[in-house]
Structure formats: structure tokens, C-alpha cells
Amino acid sequence: MHKFLVVGANSFSGSHFVRRVLAEGHEVWGLGRSPEPAGVFLPRLWGKDHSARYHFVQLDLNNPDSALGDFLREVEPEIVVNFAAQGMVAQSWEQPWDWFSTNTSGLSRLLHEILGLPNLTKYVHITTPEVYGSTEGWVRESLNFAPSTPYAVSRAAGDWHVMNLFKVKGLPAVLTRAANVYGPGQQLYRVIPRAFLSGLLDESFPLHGEGGSTRSFIHIDDVVEATYRLALSDSLGDTFHISTNELVSIRELVSQVYTLLGAPETGVVVLPERDGKDQTYQLDSSKIRSELEWTDTVSLSDGLDQVHQWVLENLPALREMPREYSHKA
């Protein structure tokens, strides 16, 4: 068994990863800058109680006066998996310095501290295909960066820093770039849960740019499986795409949700496209499929059924929660 540190443990992907690692019997420390959210968004609380092996610490990587170094030296994790990032592409145009503070400066502070950990065997950096900009055809991990938003630029800078530390300082790093991740427990401002709630509650649903951009939506269980395998693998200094081979436009995706609900799409409101919106990502995931024998197992239709069930089971609580993203500097 290993001692894991999951940075960004309260995020959608981070919280699902915590659940998986605890189920495998490991000791897990979770790190986040905010208190833990409601249980409906914390998958580790949905099943068997593993609380004896889970320890959460609230700590802000952006604060240079935080006790980050002391905390890391006390815990001495073997494997660090970093999901922490300032997300939300469109909003990054409004206060881009906040995105750089977290995704570049805060990241560099974390990496500086973990470099000296005596027991560290792996640092898994969760990043994004946004660093590529809009792509044409199926792309490999060697594609040059061409970020088109402040968010993407801040993540690209962070990725370069991780790889530079691998080459120069020996940081035992590996990077992942996943397609559009979804599943039960996702934040309500994301397209799939918001579409379900809008259809169920007869609320308006904002569709930017007529929903013409295409994406590959991959279920969180498949992403967690790939990430867990990489965390325990011998791979170092490499990047892996995690993606399905199924593409769907945002408009088609929303239509699938409304069809599943048996609801009319009269509440769908078309809005102008966001600045710097990338038209498509088609991530070639053959590397992780061949090297780690990973494959995606949850179809989009089955995954949407899971989200539908989660929304129905938690509808009294979810209907009272905000649908819009609330920025936190």
C-alpha cells in the first residue's frame, strides 16, 4: 500500500480519484483551499466508510505564507496526484491574473516543496487539451501548444514547468490530458448536470454558439482508472491522452439529455460564442491503451443514465443550489 497526496481533492475528478484510491486500501491525504463541499459532491461518502484512512487539510497553494512545506514534510507522501487548477475557460478573460496565480505560480510553489520529499516516487500532473488550441483530426501527445485563452496559456506554462523540472531536477513526473470528463457528482454549472436540471425543472439552458463545437465526453470512472494505473506505473517524463473515440457536438449532447428526460427543448437559449472557444479536440489515446492496456468502458448513453439517476436521487438538494459558476480568486 502507498501513501497518496491528492491535491485538489474536493474537485470533481479529484474527489472521484480519492474514492478509488481509498477503495484500493491506500492511505490518502487530501489537500484543498476550500472546505469540503456538500456530500452530494463527495463520492468518498457514497459507499463504504474509509474515513480512518483519509485526512483532509485545507490549505491555499496561492498563499506564500501557508504551511505547505511543513505539511508536506510531515506527511511525506509517496505519490502526489495534482488535480488543482483554476478552471473555467470563458471567465479567465475577466481576471486572468487569478488563473496564472493558481495554474502557474501556485503550481510552482507546490513543485518547489515536493522536489525535496525523500519518499516521492511519482508526481501525476492533471492538465488539459486546451493547451493545444483548436485541433484538426486526431492528435497525439507530441502536438505543439497553441493556447487560445488565458486559462489555456496558464496551464501550458505550468506544463512546461513540470517537464523542465523533470529534465533538470529529476521530478518523477507524468502528465495526463483527458477529454471532457463527466459523471455523477459534477458541479452544476457544467453542461451535462445543468442540462438535466434545466430539463427536469423547466429552466432555461444557455447554449453558446449554437452548440456546434465537438467534444469527446469520457466518464469519470474511466479517467480515474487511467490515472490510477499511471500513478502506479513506471512511466516518467511522459504525457498521456485519456479519451474515447466517440465525438459529439454540444448541441447533440444536450438533445440526448432532453430526449432521455422526455422533455421539450423549448428552454434552450442560443447565446453568442465565447471568446477564444476551440472548435474541437480529438485526442488520440492509443499510447495509454497500448502501454497500460487501458480502455474506456462506459458508453456515453450509459454514463448519461448514471448522471440522470444521481440527479433524481439528489434532486431536493440540487434544485436549491446555484447553477452558475461563482469565481473564487
ZIKA-V974638 format. One record per backbone hydrogen bond with DSSP energy under -1.0 kcal/mol. NH is the residue of the N-H (numbers start at 1). CO is the residue of the C=O. Records with the same first field share a line. If there is no record, write none. Layout:
NH = CO, CO
This chain:
4 = 27
5 = 79
6 = 29
7 = 81
8 = 31
9 = 31
11 = 8
15 = 11
16 = 12
17 = 13
18 = 14
19 = 15
20 = 16
21 = 17
22 = 18
23 = 19
24 = 20
25 = 22
26 = 21
27 = 2
28 = 53
29 = 4
30 = 55
31 = 6
32 = 57
41 = 38
42 = 39
45 = 42
46 = 43
53 = 50
54 = 51
55 = 28
57 = 30
59 = 32
63 = 60
66 = 63
71 = 67
72 = 68
73 = 69
74 = 70
75 = 71
76 = 72
78 = 3
79 = 3
80 = 122
81 = 5
82 = 124
83 = 7
92 = 89
93 = 90
94 = 91
98 = 95
100 = 96
101 = 97
102 = 98
103 = 99
104 = 100
105 = 100
106 = 101
108 = 104
109 = 105
110 = 106
111 = 107
112 = 108
113 = 109
114 = 110
115 = 111
117 = 114
121 = 78
122 = 78
123 = 172
124 = 80
125 = 174
126 = 82
127 = 176
131 = 128
132 = 129
133 = 130
135 = 280
139 = 282
143 = 140
146 = 131
153 = 149
154 = 150
155 = 151
156 = 152
157 = 153
158 = 154
159 = 155
160 = 156
161 = 157
162 = 158
163 = 159
164 = 160
165 = 161
166 = 162
167 = 163
168 = 164
169 = 165
171 = 165
173 = 171
174 = 123
175 = 238
176 = 125
177 = 240
179 = 242
180 = 216
182 = 218
186 = 183
190 = 187
194 = 190
195 = 191
196 = 192
197 = 193
198 = 194
199 = 195
200 = 196
201 = 197
203 = 198
205 = 267
207 = 269
209 = 271
211 = 208
212 = 209
214 = 279
215 = 248
218 = 180
220 = 182
223 = 219
224 = 220
225 = 221
226 = 222
227 = 223
228 = 224
229 = 225
230 = 226
231 = 227
232 = 228
237 = 173
240 = 175
242 = 177
248 = 215
250 = 213
251 = 211
253 = 249
254 = 250
255 = 251
256 = 252
257 = 253
258 = 254
259 = 255
260 = 256
261 = 257
263 = 258
268 = 265
269 = 205
271 = 207
277 = 274
284 = 139
289 = 285
290 = 286
291 = 287
292 = 288
294 = 288
303 = 299
304 = 300
305 = 301
306 = 302
307 = 303
308 = 304
309 = 305
310 = 306
311 = 307
312 = 308
313 = 309
314 = 310
318 = 314
319 = 315
321 = 318
